[in-house]
Amino acid sequence: MLRSVAPRYEHTEQTLAYESAAEAASHLLIAASDEFIDEYRSLLSTGFGPAVSQAGRATLVEEIVAQDPVEDAIWTLQSIGKDAHRHGDVLHLHASAGNPVLAALAAVGAAESAAEVGAWAGHAAGKWALVMWTRPDLFTVESRNGKVLWRHYVLTGLLTPNVLAHARDLEGAQLIPHGPLLNPIREAAELIERLGLHVPAPPANCHEL
């Protein structure tokens, strides 16, 4: 019931209430009796409908128990009309009009609790961006006018990818100089490898798109 009224992409009072309840109940869900849950659920179905459906309950239990920030991010993005899938710990937006860096940043922001996460936006044949996050480092790699530009930011205090995504601006982040932007950044290249990628560009023929 809380999940049905708690926005996934914004930290509202309802979202905090849901997250607190989910954390407190996660260890109980593993041992919970499906029979008793379904009996209780059926009593609530008249008033709450799809919010307490059997399929929805099963999906939500799996989501809470698995505690997978990247998978959670896919649901979060879908709730705001952005279709995405994953390649390991890298999210891939199906369509991203406008600035691909900001689009990829929004995806990373939705999964910012992950230890290491990345997101692609755009298309290999045109403008694209890869944004990667491993606290406190945020890396952007973008293709612009046939050139690939590398940037490294450090986020301190309350600044996170999600905060920057809502502001739709990276100016609040501390830019770390690494010489010419055309030069690959070693730390970013190492993170690309740890994420299981061979190159920063998105796959040209992704079967999910």
N, C-alpha and C positions, 0 to 999 in steps of 0.2 A: 504494500500500500504506500509506504514511504517512497519507494523507488518510482512509483507512477507520478509523483508530484515533485520530485527532486530533480532539478535541471542537472545534466551531466557536465555541461561546459562552464557553468558559473557556480561560484561558491556562495549559495544563498543559505538562509537559515534552514530551509528544508533539506538542502544537500548535506549540510553538516549533521543534521539529525539522522539522516539516512546512513551516512558514513559511520557515525558513532554506533548506531544500532547494528550495522553489518559487522563491524569489528568485534563488538561484544558477543554477537551470536555465531560467529564463523565456526568456532570449535564445536558448537552444539549441533550445527547443521549436519555434520558428518554422521552423528549418531541418532539423528531425528528419525522418527517413525513416519514413513510415507503415508501409512494408513491414518494416523492421527492428524497429520498435516492436511491431508485431503479432506478429512471430515470438517476440520476447522475452516479450510478454504471454501468449502461448499456453502457454509453458513454466511460467508462474506460475499459470495459471488453476486447476489442480488443487488447489493449496494455498490460493489466495486467492479463488477464485470471483468473485462480483460486484464485489469491490474492484478487479479488474483487467479488467473487461468492456470490450469495444470501445466501447460507448456511453458508459460511465462515463469512459473515458479521454478521449474526444472532448470531453465536457462539461468535464472538469477542465482540459484544455489551454486551452480557450476562456476559462475562468474565470481562469487564471493569466496568460495573455497579455493579456487585456482589462484586468485590474487595475481592476475597477469595484467600489468599496466598497459601493455601494448594492445591486448585484446579488448580491454576496457575502453581504450582510446577509439577503437573502431566503432563501438556502440555510441560513444560520446559524439564522434564526428557525424555519424548517421542521424543522431537526434537534432543536429543543426543543419541537416541537408547536404552533408559532404560524404560522398561515397568513397570508401577506402578499403584496401586489403593489406596484407602484410607479407613481407619476405623476411622471415625470422623476426628480428627486432627492428626492422625498417618498415615503416608505413609507406604505402604508395597510394596517393590520391588519384582517383579515376579521372577527375576533371578539375582543373584549377585555373579559372580565368583570372586575369589580372597579374599581380606580382607573384611569381612562383615562390620567392623567398618567404613572403608573408603567409602564403598558403601552407608551405611546408612547416613554417614556424608554428602555425596553429595546430598542426597535427602533432608536432613534438610537444607542444604545450599540453595537449590532452594526455600525453603519456610521460610527463616530466618526472613522475615518481620512479620510473625505471632507472636502474643503475647506468645503463647506456642505451640510447635509442636514437634512431634517425628517421627522416621522412623525406620522400621525394615528392616534388610537384612539377608539373610541366611535362614535356615530352622530349625524348632523346633527339627527335628531328628538329626541334625548335628551341624555345626558351625553356630552361629547366633549372631546378635548384635542389640541392641536398642540404638539409639542416640536420645537425647532430648535436646531441646533448649528453654530457657526462659531468655532473656537478663538480665545480662551478663553471666549466668550460662549454661554450656554445660555438660551434663552427658552422659557417655557411660556405657552400661551394656552388657557384652559379654560372651558367652559360649565358653570356651576353654578347651579341654581335659576333658570334663565332669564337669568342675568347672565354676561357674558364678562369674565374676570379675566386680567390680563397681569402676568407676572413676568419679571425679568431676574436671572440668576445669573452670576457669574464663577468659573471653575474654575481653580485654580492648583496648582502642584506636580504630584503624581502623580494628582490627582483628575481623573477623566474621566467622561463620561456612563455608560460601561460599569461603572465602579466604583460610581457612585451607583445604577445599576440593580440591581446585585447586592446592595447594601445596602438596597434598596427604601426609600430615604430621601433627601430633598434637603437635610436640615438641615446636612450637612457643606459645602454650597456657600455662597459669599458672596452674599447677596441685595443687589442694587443698588436703592435706592429711586428711584422715578420718580413719586412722588405717589400719588393714589388708584389702586387696582388696576383700576378700571373704565376708566381712561384708557389708550388704546392707546400703546404704547411706540414712539417713532419708529424706533429701530434695529431693532426686531422687525418693524415694518411694512415697512421697507426690505428686510429679509431675505425676508419673505413675497413681495415683488415679484420679488426676484432668483431665488427658487425657482419662479417662474412661476405663482404663485397670485394670485387676485383677492381672496379673503377667507380668514380663518383657519379657518373651519368646514369640515369634510370634505364632499365632494359628497353630496347627498341621494340621488341615484340613480346609484350607481356600477355600471357594467355588470359589473365584476369580482366583485362581492359576491354 
